[in-house]
Amino acid sequence: MSQMHKKSVEELMECLKVAEQLAQLSLAPVVSCSRRGKKSFLQQTIESRDDAKAPTPYVPPKQLLLYLVRMGSFTSKPQVASSAGQDDSVQPPVGASHDEILEWVRGHLVKLPPQLQRHYRHTPGPSLSSLHTSTAPPAATFRLMQWNVLAQALGAHADNFVMCPKEALCWDTRRFRILEEILVHQPDIVCLQEVDHFSLLERVLGSQGYEGFFVPKPDSPCIYVPENSGPDGCALFYRTAKFKLIEQHSRILEVWRVQSNQVALLVTLRERQSQREFTVLTTHLKAKQGALLASLRNEQGKDLLEFLEQHRGGRPAVLCGDLNAEPSEPVYATLTQAPSLALSSAYATVNNGEEPPYSTWKIRGNGESKHNIDYVLYTSEGSSVLQVLGSLDHPSEEALGPGRAPSLAYPSDHFSLVCDFALPELSDDAQEERNHRSR
């Protein structure tokens, strides 16, 4: 490394340290500075503010911001041409029923442990029957799955799962464990992150009546990894027999007016029997810990809300994804306390207001990581309210075993979130308008 390059790296690292401190202050409710001696740049910055007790949000300089939005994409390495392919040799049986396709999938897993056992939990309070009168049609319901499936390129070559057996990360079997998880729970809508084998999912799920969309990250970390299958991104599938697609949109999320490396995918669907419409948005926010990255995620959350409000048109909505943020982070409050959009957590609703203790549990070279960072949020107030009927509990510590996840019994380091919802009834005016449009 040349002296000039070394100096540039050192300056960048120093800039990151200062930026992290400033971000911590901007997120803190009260700023306190009691250090003695020579004032640092950080102290001078604090004291220069008009109101030190109400810090303004910190905005990184553009050069640093451009580095942050690409952090994690292995930008010091050259891109590697895709070589692993998209599973063209894997073709589901033609015309297979759900049970037949599940049997075909499990035929590739006979040497592995059985699928992890999980329990379904019903929402406390009113039952589904209370959602409608005796003369009204039954409430339209749907099941949604939210899941970060773990990109194969990252899981096998970059994530350093030190307690995971090597064979558990072998794509020849892991792909069938992913398909098994989806097929067993039979969701009507499937929202996925870290998808780097979309063609396989589209082919197999398509045979079961799903239509899907995929939006890749602009600079996916997968494309810097050997034996990759192209970029990872977000995918969304829905049952065409149950829903009619009204519109579909995607977006590269922005932070402080700069495009980030994260994306969002949105669809508006009409439930065919009831003619009720709703919007679903899925995303995967920036990873890594620290105040600076928490601030960046918060900006992504604000952009998500604008994107959702731009397209939902007052309809009920679900916003789900891997937010890479604990409930204590600002982005959680930004999404669940927005004055224009009342979003609540489905899992917290089912669990008497408490989020689960974890949605990901893994062991890497730098230690054990157990966090709740995956969510299903839904409109919970006003005319666009959805009702959560229940959700699938995460695997227990005992079921996971000492190696946690991924494992031979579970294919990802994140656990799928499965929720059942009931759509609100249409008003007479809305029903008449829908009937007129469908003629």
HELIX and SHEET records of a PDB file:
HELIX    1   1 GLN A    3  LEU A   27  1                                  25    
HELIX    2   2 PHE A   41  GLU A   47  1                                   7    
HELIX    3   3 LYS A   62  ARG A   70  1                                   9    
HELIX    4   4 HIS A   98  ARG A  106  1                                   9    
HELIX    5   5 LEU A  128  LEU A  131  5                                   4    
HELIX    6   6 GLN A  152  HIS A  157  1                                   6    
HELIX    7   7 LYS A  166  LEU A  169  5                                   4    
HELIX    8   8 TRP A  171  HIS A  185  1                                  15    
HELIX    9   9 PHE A  198  GLY A  206  1                                   9    
HELIX   10  10 PRO A  221  TYR A  224  5                                   4    
HELIX   11  11 ALA A  291  ARG A  312  1                                  22    
HELIX   12  12 PRO A  330  THR A  336  1                                   7    
HELIX   13  13 ALA A  346  VAL A  350  1                                   5    
HELIX   14  14 GLY A  382  SER A  384  5                                   3    
HELIX   15  15 GLU A  397  LEU A  400  1                                   4    
HELIX   16  16 ASP A  428  SER A  438  1                                  11    
SHEET    1   A 7 TYR A 120  HIS A 122  0                                        
SHEET    2   A 7 GLN A 387  LEU A 392 -1                                        
SHEET    3   A 7 LEU A 417  ALA A 422 -1                                        
SHEET    4   A 7 THR A 141  ASN A 148 -1                                        
SHEET    5   A 7 ILE A 189  VAL A 195  1                                        
SHEET    6   A 7 GLY A 233  ARG A 239 -1                                        
SHEET    7   A 7 TYR A 210  PRO A 216 -1                                        
SHEET    1   B 6 PHE A 243  VAL A 255  0                                        
SHEET    2   B 6 VAL A 258  GLU A 271 -1                                        
SHEET    3   B 6 GLU A 277  HIS A 284 -1                                        
SHEET    4   B 6 ALA A 317  ASP A 322  1                                        
SHEET    5   B 6 ASP A 374  THR A 379 -1                                        
SHEET    6   B 6 LEU A 343  SER A 345 -1                                        
SHEET    1   C 2 THR A 360  ARG A 364  0                                        
SHEET    2   C 2 GLY A 367  HIS A 371 -1                                        
END                                                                             
